[in-house]
Structures are given as structure tokens and as C-alpha cells.
Amino acid sequence: MCPEAMPGGKMEEVSPKSSHREVEDSPQAESSPELINVPFEKLPAYPFPADIQLKLDDASINVIMHKCHQHPKGTKAIVLLLPGVHGGVGPCRQPGQDFDERCLYASLAQRLHEREIPADLYRCSWPFMRPHIQNAVKGVVRALHLALFKARVAGHHRRERKVKVILIGHSLGASVALSCALYLCQQFGSDGRKCRDLDCLEHASVQVAG
């Protein structure tokens, strides 16, 4: 089914966060007095200049899109990059910083684009720290559906369109990636053709690659 018809599949534009702060990696930072009475799952994630926010039921996820030179019809892979427990731009930031424009995921997206690799990258972030795994998986699946739609995999072609899905996660994101991979394999099958049960994917083959 197309994003517009997906239950709860509402897309909202969000403004990038402009303020960044230094963070402490010490145990004291995790238990500072002003945070003791705040539910951890409701603490805002680290800064993330999202292009869009996607919602599905009670779950949401923020996304930065990096489309390849061959996009849309030449896209051969969709890469979803998932952060750790704090959300934000992901691993390999400068020490003590909660944001870094040259972090690992941003650098990877730039490198693949420069080398004209036919893969669309979707950098994701949870809206709050330490999300429930189920909500995180819902958000990632929603992001994947958007990626497939934008790559025009959801089309009526006589020739089979094969697209690989690559999930990369750091820390908590790795657990989410594994849960998503299991879910997608169950839904799409080992050959990726069960996705054809969905509207607009009748001629597609979507496989999880790792």
C-alpha cells in the first residue's frame, strides 16, 4: 500500500535543531539530579536535523534522506542507519559532543554519494532516548516503506524490480536492526517476493541483505 493509504502513516516536516550541547560520558551524567524524576523514554533525543518525521500508530521516527545519483529507478539498495540509545546523528561524534556533522553515518552517506553507489541512505533517529524496541521497529519499517515508495519500487512494471535492504545499527540500533531484519524476512520471505501481497509492490522483490 502507498504511504498515503497506510494506517497512521502520517508524514510531518520538522525543523532541524540548531542548538547543540556538550555532554558528559561519565556515570554522573546519566544520574544527574534534575533528570531523576523524568521518565527516561521521554527525554528528547540528541540533536538531529531531520528532513521529515514519520508516524505509524503510536510510533514515530525522524529521517534524513540521502538519495543516490541513480535515484529513483536506478536505486539497487536501501540502507537504513540507526543510532544508539540517545538517538541523534549516531556514533563517532567528537568526544563530549551530542552532535557532529562529520560523524560516521554522515561521512558514510557522503562517501557513497561521491562514489556514485546506487544506494539510497536513510539516517534515522528516535524522537526520544531509549525507545521501546517495538516502537523503534515500527518507525524503521515506516521509514523503509517511504524509501521503497520514493525509489519507485512501488510501481507497475513488467520486469521484476530487485532491491536489497541493508540495516546498520549502533548499540540499541543494532538490536532494532536485528528485530527489523527478522520481521522483514518473515513478511517478505527468503526470496523477497512476499512483498507482492502489498498494494503497489506486485512486481517487486525486496530482500534483507547483510
Accessible surface in RSA format (square Angstrom, percent):
REM  Atomic radii and reference values for relative SASA: ProtOr
REM  Chains: A
REM  Algorithm: Lee & Richards
REM  Probe-radius: 1.40
REM  Slices: 20
REM RES _ NUM      All-atoms   Total-Side   Main-Chain    Non-polar    All polar
REM                ABS   REL    ABS   REL    ABS   REL    ABS   REL    ABS   REL
RES MET A   1    65.32  33.8  62.04  41.1   3.28   7.8  45.70  38.9  19.62  26.0
RES CYS A   2    36.07  27.3  33.72  37.6   2.34   5.5  10.90  27.6  25.17  27.1
RES PRO A   3     1.68   1.2   1.04   0.9   0.65   2.3   1.22   1.0   0.47   2.9
RES GLU A   4   135.20  77.6  97.11  73.5  38.09  90.7  74.77 144.6  60.44  49.3
RES ALA A   5    72.27  66.4  44.02  67.9  28.25  64.3  54.41  76.6  17.85  47.3
RES MET A   6    23.61  12.2  16.36  10.8   7.25  17.3  16.40  13.9   7.21   9.6
RES PRO A   7    88.38  64.4  76.68  69.9  11.70  42.5  88.38  73.0   0.00   0.0
RES GLY A   8    44.17  54.5   0.00   N/A  44.17  54.5  28.39  77.9  15.77  35.3
RES GLY A   9    12.82  15.8   0.00   N/A  12.82  15.8   1.34   3.7  11.48  25.7
RES LYS A  10   125.91  61.4 118.04  72.4   7.87  18.7  77.30  69.6  48.61  51.8
RES MET A  11    82.75  42.9  56.51  37.4  26.24  62.5  54.05  46.0  28.69  38.0
RES GLU A  12    51.15  29.4  45.50  34.4   5.66  13.5  22.51  43.5  28.64  23.4
RES GLU A  13   155.64  89.4 127.60  96.5  28.04  66.8  42.09  81.4 113.55  92.7
RES VAL A  14    46.80  30.8  31.32  28.4  15.48  37.3  38.38  33.3   8.43  22.9
RES SER A  15    99.34  83.9  77.43 103.3  21.90  50.5  39.60  84.3  59.74  83.7
RES PRO A  16    82.85  60.4  68.23  62.2  14.62  53.1  68.23  56.3  14.62  90.8
RES LYS A  17    92.94  45.3  80.55  49.4  12.38  29.5  72.69  65.4  20.25  21.6
RES SER A  18   109.59  92.6  77.67 103.7  31.92  73.5  51.22 109.1  58.38  81.8
RES SER A  19    87.39  73.8  76.54 102.1  10.85  25.0  50.23 107.0  37.16  52.1
RES HIS A  20    83.27  45.5  50.16  34.9  33.11  84.7  39.41  40.6  43.86  51.0
RES ARG A  21   122.45  51.4 115.21  58.7   7.25  17.3  64.67  88.4  57.78  35.0
RES GLU A  22   139.16  79.9 116.00  87.8  23.16  55.1  37.32  72.2 101.84  83.1
RES VAL A  23    24.46  16.1  12.53  11.3  11.93  28.7  17.35  15.1   7.11  19.3
RES GLU A  24   123.69  71.0 108.94  82.4  14.75  35.1  39.42  76.2  84.28  68.8
RES ASP A  25   125.14  87.7  86.47  86.1  38.67  91.4  42.19  99.3  82.95  82.7
RES SER A  26    39.72  33.6  31.68  42.3   8.03  18.5  34.67  73.8   5.05   7.1
RES PRO A  27   108.91  79.4  99.54  90.7   9.36  34.0 106.17  87.7   2.73  17.0
RES GLN A  28   128.48  71.8 123.49  90.3   4.99  11.9  64.37 137.0  64.12  48.6
RES ALA A  29    30.81  28.3  12.46  19.2  18.35  41.7  20.97  29.5   9.84  26.1
RES GLU A  30    97.14  55.8  75.47  57.1  21.67  51.6  46.87  90.7  50.27  41.0
RES SER A  31    72.61  61.4  58.11  77.6  14.50  33.4  44.03  93.8  28.58  40.0
RES SER A  32    22.06  18.6  19.76  26.4   2.30   5.3  20.47  43.6   1.59   2.2
RES PRO A  33   107.02  78.0  95.31  86.9  11.70  42.5  95.58  78.9  11.43  71.1
RES GLU A  34   128.46  73.8 101.33  76.7  27.13  64.6  65.31 126.3  63.15  51.6
RES LEU A  35    62.11  34.6  55.17  39.5   6.94  17.4  55.27  38.8   6.83  18.4
RES ILE A  36   121.76  69.3  91.16  67.9  30.60  73.7  99.08  71.4  22.67  61.5
RES ASN A  37   141.22  97.4 110.11 106.4  31.10  74.9  37.94  91.3 103.28  99.8
RES VAL A  38    57.74  38.0  48.41  43.8   9.33  22.5  49.62  43.1   8.11  22.0
RES PRO A  39    77.02  56.1  63.84  58.2  13.18  47.9  76.22  62.9   0.80   5.0
RES PHE A  40    44.72  22.4  39.66  24.6   5.06  13.2  39.66  24.0   5.06  14.5
RES GLU A  41    69.87  40.1  66.61  50.4   3.26   7.8  14.35  27.7  55.52  45.3
RES LYS A  42   122.25  59.6 112.52  69.0   9.72  23.1  66.14  59.5  56.11  59.8
RES LEU A  43    19.84  11.0  19.84  14.2   0.00   0.0  19.84  13.9   0.00   0.0
RES PRO A  44    79.38  57.9  77.91  71.0   1.47   5.4  77.91  64.3   1.47   9.2
RES ALA A  45     5.07   4.7   2.71   4.2   2.36   5.4   2.71   3.8   2.36   6.2
RES TYR A  46    16.42   7.7  15.82   9.0   0.60   1.6   2.04   1.5  14.38  17.7
RES PRO A  47     3.08   2.2   3.08   2.8   0.00   0.0   3.08   2.5   0.00   0.0
RES PHE A  48    10.21   5.1   4.37   2.7   5.85  15.2   4.37   2.6   5.85  16.7
RES PRO A  49    38.85  28.3  33.57  30.6   5.28  19.2  33.57  27.7   5.28  32.8
RES ALA A  50     4.27   3.9   0.97   1.5   3.30   7.5   0.97   1.4   3.30   8.7
RES ASP A  51    61.72  43.2  46.39  46.2  15.33  36.2  16.04  37.8  45.67  45.6
RES ILE A  52    22.08  12.6  22.08  16.5   0.00   0.0  22.08  15.9   0.00   0.0
RES GLN A  53    28.23  15.8  28.23  20.6   0.00   0.0   0.00   0.0  28.23  21.4
RES LEU A  54     0.56   0.3   0.00   0.0   0.56   1.4   0.00   0.0   0.56   1.5
RES LYS A  55    73.08  35.7  72.82  44.7   0.26   0.6  30.53  27.5  42.56  45.3
RES LEU A  56    21.77  12.1  21.13  15.1   0.64   1.6  21.13  14.8   0.64   1.7
RES ASP A  57    96.05  67.3  58.76  58.5  37.29  88.2  27.89  65.6  68.16  68.0
RES ASP A  58   112.41  78.7  75.70  75.3  36.71  86.8  50.81 119.6  61.61  61.4
RES ALA A  59     3.82   3.5   0.17   0.3   3.65   8.3   2.53   3.6   1.29   3.4
RES SER A  60    31.55  26.7  18.42  24.6  13.13  30.3   4.89  10.4  26.66  37.4
RES ILE A  61     0.84   0.5   0.84   0.6   0.00   0.0   0.84   0.6   0.00   0.0
RES ASN A  62    20.84  14.4  20.84  20.1   0.00   0.0   0.00   0.0  20.84  20.1
RES VAL A  63     0.00   0.0   0.00   0.0   0.00   0.0   0.00   0.0   0.00   0.0
RES ILE A  64    15.75   9.0  15.75  11.7   0.00   0.0  15.75  11.3   0.00   0.0
RES MET A  65    43.06  22.3  25.00  16.5  18.07  43.0  25.00  21.3  18.07  23.9
RES HIS A  66    54.12  29.6  47.54  33.0   6.58  16.8  34.50  35.6  19.62  22.8
RES LYS A  67    82.94  40.5  68.98  42.3  13.96  33.2  32.56  29.3  50.39  53.7
RES CYS A  68    10.21   7.7   1.10   1.2   9.10  21.4   3.64   9.2   6.57   7.1
RES HIS A  69    99.32  54.3  65.36  45.4  33.96  86.9  47.77  49.2  51.54  60.0
RES GLN A  70    65.55  36.7  51.04  37.3  14.50  34.5  39.16  83.4  26.39  20.0
RES HIS A  71    41.55  22.7  21.15  14.7  20.39  52.2  15.27  15.7  26.28  30.6
RES PRO A  72    29.23  21.3  29.23  26.6   0.00   0.0  29.23  24.1   0.00   0.0
RES LYS A  73   135.12  65.9 119.29  73.2  15.82  37.7  64.57  58.1  70.55  75.1
RES GLY A  74    26.79  33.0   0.00   N/A  26.79  33.0  23.73  65.1   3.06   6.9
RES THR A  75     1.40   1.0   0.00   0.0   1.40   3.3   0.00   0.0   1.40   2.1
RES LYS A  76   138.72  67.7 134.51  82.5   4.21  10.0  77.70  69.9  61.02  65.0
RES ALA A  77    14.45  13.3  14.45  22.3   0.00   0.0  14.45  20.4   0.00   0.0
RES ILE A  78     0.00   0.0   0.00   0.0   0.00   0.0   0.00   0.0   0.00   0.0
RES VAL A  79     7.18   4.7   7.18   6.5   0.00   0.0   7.18   6.2   0.00   0.0
RES LEU A  80     0.01   0.0   0.01   0.0   0.00   0.0   0.01   0.0   0.00   0.0
RES LEU A  81     0.04   0.0   0.00   0.0   0.04   0.1   0.00   0.0   0.04   0.1
RES LEU A  82     0.00   0.0   0.00   0.0   0.00   0.0   0.00   0.0   0.00   0.0
RES PRO A  83     0.22   0.2   0.22   0.2   0.00   0.0   0.22   0.2   0.00   0.0
RES GLY A  84     7.91   9.8   0.00   N/A   7.91   9.8   5.59  15.3   2.32   5.2
RES VAL A  85    41.55  27.3  40.68  36.8   0.87   2.1  40.68  35.3   0.87   2.4
RES HIS A  86    45.91  25.1  45.29  31.5   0.62   1.6  28.30  29.2  17.61  20.5
RES GLY A  87     2.71   3.3   0.00   N/A   2.71   3.3   0.00   0.0   2.71   6.1
RES GLY A  88     0.66   0.8   0.00   N/A   0.66   0.8   0.05   0.1   0.61   1.4
RES VAL A  89     2.40   1.6   0.89   0.8   1.51   3.6   1.65   1.4   0.75   2.0
RES GLY A  90     2.03   2.5   0.00   N/A   2.03   2.5   2.03   5.6   0.00   0.0
RES PRO A  91    15.41  11.2  11.50  10.5   3.91  14.2  15.41  12.7   0.00   0.0
RES CYS A  92    88.69  67.1  56.56  63.1  32.13  75.5  27.19  68.9  61.50  66.3
RES ARG A  93    64.56  27.1  44.00  22.4  20.56  49.0   3.89   5.3  60.66  36.8
RES GLN A  94   114.58  64.1 112.47  82.2   2.11   5.0  33.86  72.1  80.71  61.2
RES PRO A  95   121.26  88.4  97.22  88.6  24.04  87.4 106.12  87.6  15.15  94.1
RES GLY A  96    24.76  30.5   0.00   N/A  24.76  30.5  19.93  54.7   4.84  10.8
RES GLN A  97    55.49  31.0  53.72  39.3   1.77   4.2  12.56  26.7  42.94  32.6
RES ASP A  98     0.06   0.0   0.02   0.0   0.04   0.1   0.00   0.0   0.06   0.1
RES PHE A  99    29.31  14.7  19.76  12.2   9.55  24.8  19.76  12.0   9.55  27.3
RES ASP A 100    18.50  13.0  14.06  14.0   4.45  10.5   6.00  14.1  12.50  12.5
RES GLU A 101   137.27  78.8 117.28  88.7  19.99  47.6  39.15  75.7  98.12  80.1
RES ARG A 102   206.37  86.6 191.23  97.5  15.13  36.0  63.18  86.3 143.19  86.8
RES CYS A 103     0.00   0.0   0.00   0.0   0.00   0.0   0.00   0.0   0.00   0.0
RES LEU A 104    86.64  48.3  82.63  59.1   4.01  10.1  86.19  60.5   0.45   1.2
RES TYR A 105     6.78   3.2   6.78   3.9   0.00   0.0   5.61   4.2   1.17   1.4
RES ALA A 106    14.64  13.5   9.76  15.1   4.88  11.1  10.14  14.3   4.50  11.9
RES SER A 107    48.70  41.1  42.61  56.9   6.09  14.0  32.84  69.9  15.86  22.2
RES LEU A 108    54.20  30.2  49.37  35.3   4.83  12.1  53.77  37.8   0.43   1.2
RES ALA A 109     2.80   2.6   0.27   0.4   2.52   5.7   0.54   0.8   2.26   6.0
RES GLN A 110   112.03  62.6 104.84  76.6   7.18  17.1  34.22  72.8  77.80  59.0
RES ARG A 111   127.94  53.7 127.15  64.8   0.80   1.9  25.98  35.5 101.96  61.8
RES LEU A 112    37.54  20.9  37.34  26.7   0.20   0.5  37.54  26.4   0.00   0.0
RES HIS A 113    80.17  43.8  76.33  53.1   3.84   9.8  49.94  51.5  30.23  35.2
RES GLU A 114   108.24  62.1  77.10  58.3  31.14  74.1  42.18  81.6  66.06  53.9
RES ARG A 115   158.84  66.7 133.54  68.1  25.30  60.2  42.57  58.2 116.26  70.5
RES GLU A 116    99.72  57.2  91.98  69.6   7.74  18.4  15.34  29.7  84.38  68.9
RES ILE A 117    68.46  39.0  67.34  50.2   1.12   2.7  67.38  48.5   1.07   2.9
RES PRO A 118    38.29  27.9  37.83  34.5   0.47   1.7  37.83  31.2   0.47   2.9
RES ALA A 119     8.74   8.0   5.18   8.0   3.55   8.1   5.18   7.3   3.55   9.4
RES ASP A 120     0.10   0.1   0.10   0.1   0.00   0.0   0.10   0.2   0.00   0.0
RES LEU A 121     3.07   1.7   3.07   2.2   0.00   0.0   3.07   2.2   0.00   0.0
RES TYR A 122     0.20   0.1   0.20   0.1   0.00   0.0   0.20   0.2   0.00   0.0
RES ARG A 123    19.13   8.0  19.13   9.8   0.00   0.0   1.70   2.3  17.43  10.6
RES CYS A 124     2.18   1.6   0.00   0.0   2.18   5.1   0.00   0.0   2.18   2.3
RES SER A 125     0.47   0.4   0.47   0.6   0.00   0.0   0.00   0.0   0.47   0.7
RES TRP A 126     3.48   1.4   3.08   1.5   0.41   1.0   3.16   1.7   0.32   0.5
RES PRO A 127    31.47  22.9  22.41  20.4   9.05  32.9  24.92  20.6   6.55  40.7
RES PHE A 128    75.72  37.9  75.40  46.7   0.33   0.9  75.40  45.7   0.33   0.9
RES MET A 129    16.56   8.6  16.56  11.0   0.00   0.0  14.02  11.9   2.54   3.4
RES ARG A 130   128.65  54.0 125.19  63.8   3.47   8.3  42.04  57.4  86.62  52.5
RES PRO A 131    23.31  17.0  12.22  11.1  11.10  40.3  17.48  14.4   5.83  36.3
RES HIS A 132   118.15  64.6 112.01  77.9   6.15  15.7  77.39  79.8  40.77  47.4
RES ILE A 133    67.55  38.4  62.71  46.7   4.83  11.6  62.71  45.2   4.83  13.1
RES GLN A 134   126.65  70.8 118.57  86.7   8.08  19.2  40.02  85.2  86.63  65.7
RES ASN A 135    40.75  28.1  39.76  38.4   0.99   2.4   8.60  20.7  32.16  31.1
RES ALA A 136     4.80   4.4   0.15   0.2   4.65  10.6   4.79   6.7   0.01   0.0
RES VAL A 137    21.37  14.1  21.37  19.3   0.00   0.0  21.37  18.6   0.00   0.0
RES LYS A 138    53.63  26.2  51.55  31.6   2.07   4.9  32.94  29.6  20.69  22.0
RES GLY A 139     1.59   2.0   0.00   N/A   1.59   2.0   1.59   4.4   0.00   0.0
RES VAL A 140     1.42   0.9   1.42   1.3   0.00   0.0   1.42   1.2   0.00   0.0
RES VAL A 141    25.78  17.0  24.96  22.6   0.82   2.0  25.39  22.1   0.40   1.1
RES ARG A 142     0.75   0.3   0.75   0.4   0.00   0.0   0.75   1.0   0.00   0.0
RES ALA A 143     0.01   0.0   0.01   0.0   0.00   0.0   0.01   0.0   0.00   0.0
RES LEU A 144     3.59   2.0   3.59   2.6   0.00   0.0   3.59   2.5   0.00   0.0
RES HIS A 145    21.06  11.5  19.33  13.4   1.73   4.4  16.74  17.3   4.32   5.0
RES LEU A 146     1.81   1.0   1.81   1.3   0.00   0.0   1.81   1.3   0.00   0.0
RES ALA A 147     0.03   0.0   0.00   0.0   0.03   0.1   0.00   0.0   0.03   0.1
RES LEU A 148     5.14   2.9   5.14   3.7   0.00   0.0   5.14   3.6   0.00   0.0
RES PHE A 149    72.29  36.2  66.52  41.2   5.77  15.0  66.65  40.4   5.64  16.2
RES LYS A 150    65.71  32.1  55.24  33.9  10.47  24.9  15.20  13.7  50.50  53.8
RES ALA A 151     0.00   0.0   0.00   0.0   0.00   0.0   0.00   0.0   0.00   0.0
RES ARG A 152   129.45  54.4 127.31  64.9   2.14   5.1  32.56  44.5  96.89  58.7
RES VAL A 153     1.78   1.2   0.00   0.0   1.78   4.3   0.00   0.0   1.78   4.8
RES ALA A 154    25.40  23.4   6.30   9.7  19.10  43.5   6.30   8.9  19.10  50.6
RES GLY A 155    13.50  16.6   0.00   N/A  13.50  16.6  12.91  35.4   0.59   1.3
RES HIS A 156   139.63  76.3 107.43  74.7  32.20  82.4  77.60  80.0  62.03  72.2
RES HIS A 157    64.11  35.0  59.75  41.5   4.37  11.2  41.48  42.8  22.63  26.3
RES ARG A 158   242.59 101.9 208.09 106.1  34.50  82.1  82.21 112.4 160.38  97.2
RES ARG A 159   206.78  86.8 198.98 101.4   7.80  18.6  80.70 110.3 126.08  76.4
RES GLU A 160    64.53  37.0  34.58  26.2  29.95  71.3  21.03  40.7  43.50  35.5
RES ARG A 161    32.81  13.8  30.63  15.6   2.19   5.2  27.43  37.5   5.39   3.3
RES LYS A 162   138.23  67.4 123.04  75.5  15.19  36.2  67.05  60.3  71.19  75.8
RES VAL A 163     2.18   1.4   0.00   0.0   2.18   5.3   0.55   0.5   1.63   4.4
RES LYS A 164   114.53  55.9 114.53  70.3   0.00   0.0  58.07  52.3  56.46  60.1
RES VAL A 165     0.17   0.1   0.17   0.2   0.00   0.0   0.17   0.1   0.00   0.0
RES ILE A 166    53.86  30.6  53.86  40.1   0.00   0.0  53.86  38.8   0.00   0.0
RES LEU A 167    26.82  14.9   4.56   3.3  22.26  56.0   4.56   3.2  22.26  59.9
RES ILE A 168    65.38  37.2  62.50  46.6   2.88   6.9  65.38  47.1   0.00   0.0
RES GLY A 169    23.12  28.5   0.00   N/A  23.12  28.5   0.00   0.0  23.12  51.8
RES HIS A 170    80.88  44.2  76.95  53.5   3.93  10.1  45.16  46.5  35.72  41.6
RES SER A 171    68.35  57.8  37.29  49.8  31.05  71.5  29.42  62.7  38.92  54.5
RES LEU A 172    34.89  19.4  28.08  20.1   6.81  17.1  33.71  23.7   1.18   3.2
RES GLY A 173     0.00   0.0   0.00   N/A   0.00   0.0   0.00   0.0   0.00   0.0
RES ALA A 174    40.74  37.5  38.84  59.9   1.89   4.3  40.25  56.7   0.48   1.3
RES SER A 175    55.35  46.8  51.01  68.1   4.35  10.0  18.66  39.7  36.69  51.4
RES VAL A 176     0.00   0.0   0.00   0.0   0.00   0.0   0.00   0.0   0.00   0.0
RES ALA A 177     9.31   8.6   8.52  13.2   0.79   1.8   8.87  12.5   0.44   1.2
RES LEU A 178   133.27  74.2 127.80  91.4   5.47  13.8 128.47  90.2   4.80  12.9
RES SER A 179    42.24  35.7  32.40  43.2   9.84  22.7  16.51  35.1  25.74  36.1
RES CYS A 180     0.16   0.1   0.16   0.2   0.00   0.0   0.16   0.4   0.00   0.0
RES ALA A 181    23.46  21.6  23.35  36.0   0.11   0.3  23.46  33.0   0.00   0.0
RES LEU A 182   110.56  61.6 105.74  75.6   4.82  12.1 109.81  77.1   0.75   2.0
RES TYR A 183    89.23  41.7  87.65  49.9   1.58   4.1  53.66  40.3  35.57  43.9
RES LEU A 184     3.90   2.2   3.90   2.8   0.00   0.0   3.90   2.7   0.00   0.0
RES CYS A 185    61.53  46.5  54.07  60.3   7.46  17.5  20.91  53.0  40.63  43.8
RES GLN A 186   110.21  61.6  88.23  64.5  21.98  52.3  37.81  80.5  72.40  54.9
RES GLN A 187    86.86  48.6  75.45  55.1  11.41  27.2   8.27  17.6  78.59  59.6
RES PHE A 188    16.68   8.3  16.68  10.3   0.00   0.0  16.68  10.1   0.00   0.0
RES GLY A 189    15.48  19.1   0.00   N/A  15.48  19.1  10.18  27.9   5.30  11.9
RES SER A 190   113.29  95.7  80.37 107.3  32.91  75.8  56.77 120.9  56.52  79.2
RES ASP A 191    74.47  52.2  68.07  67.7   6.40  15.1  34.67  81.6  39.79  39.7
RES GLY A 192     0.00   0.0   0.00   N/A   0.00   0.0   0.00   0.0   0.00   0.0
RES ARG A 193   111.68  46.9 106.27  54.2   5.41  12.9  20.50  28.0  91.18  55.3
RES LYS A 194   117.25  57.2 109.50  67.2   7.76  18.5  66.01  59.4  51.25  54.6
RES CYS A 195     0.31   0.2   0.00   0.0   0.31   0.7   0.31   0.8   0.00   0.0
RES ARG A 196    74.01  31.1  62.98  32.1  11.03  26.3  23.11  31.6  50.91  30.9
RES ASP A 197   124.49  87.2  90.97  90.5  33.51  79.2  33.71  79.3  90.77  90.5
RES LEU A 198    59.99  33.4  57.43  41.1   2.57   6.4  59.40  41.7   0.59   1.6
RES ASP A 199    93.52  65.5  90.21  89.8   3.31   7.8  18.39  43.3  75.13  74.9
RES CYS A 200    24.01  18.2  22.88  25.5   1.13   2.7   0.64   1.6  23.37  25.2
RES LEU A 201     4.94   2.8   4.78   3.4   0.15   0.4   4.94   3.5   0.00   0.0
RES GLU A 202    69.19  39.7  60.65  45.9   8.54  20.3  39.07  75.6  30.12  24.6
RES HIS A 203    70.23  38.4  66.77  46.4   3.46   8.9  40.47  41.7  29.76  34.6
RES ALA A 204     0.14   0.1   0.00   0.0   0.14   0.3   0.00   0.0   0.14   0.4
RES SER A 205     3.59   3.0   2.85   3.8   0.74   1.7   0.00   0.0   3.59   5.0
RES VAL A 206     0.33   0.2   0.05   0.0   0.28   0.7   0.05   0.0   0.28   0.7
RES GLN A 207    67.87  38.0  65.51  47.9   2.37   5.6  11.93  25.4  55.94  42.4
RES VAL A 208    44.85  29.5  15.08  13.7  29.77  71.7  15.08  13.1  29.77  80.7
RES ALA A 209    27.11  24.9  17.96  27.7   9.15  20.8  23.72  33.4   3.39   9.0
RES GLY A 210   125.89 155.3   0.00   N/A 125.89 155.3  73.10 200.6  52.79 118.2
END  Absolute sums over single chains surface
CHAIN  1 A    11384.4       9436.4       1948.0       6067.3       5317.1
END  Absolute sums over all chains
TOTAL         11384.4       9436.4       1948.0       6067.3       5317.1
